[in-house]
Amino acid sequence: VVRDKIPEIIAESGKKCHLKQLDDESFLAEIEKKLIEEVNEYTESKDVEELADLLEVIYRISELKGVSSDELDKIRKDKTGKRGKFDSNLFLIDSEKS
């Protein structure tokens, strides 16, 4: 899985590449693999730019599942209202029945 302009960038560098355009179902399976790759890249590098790549992959997965980036953000905001954010840096050690 590569970004749309990568073949052009490769061609401008004097190289050739071979591509296959996938249908949405096949592409979804491949971009979900890319999601793991991008998470691993961020985990290794800690580079914020990798987070931008993650977002781009997440937005495309969402679109392939029929949810726009605006709808995804609404879902995120609704969940934030119900469960909060991660602003307090909380780490759950355990929980017990009362």
Summary of the structure (lengths in Angstrom):
residues: 98
radius of gyration: 18.1
end to end distance: 48.8
largest distance: 67.4
contacts: 180
relative contact order: 0.08
helix: 62%
strand: 0%
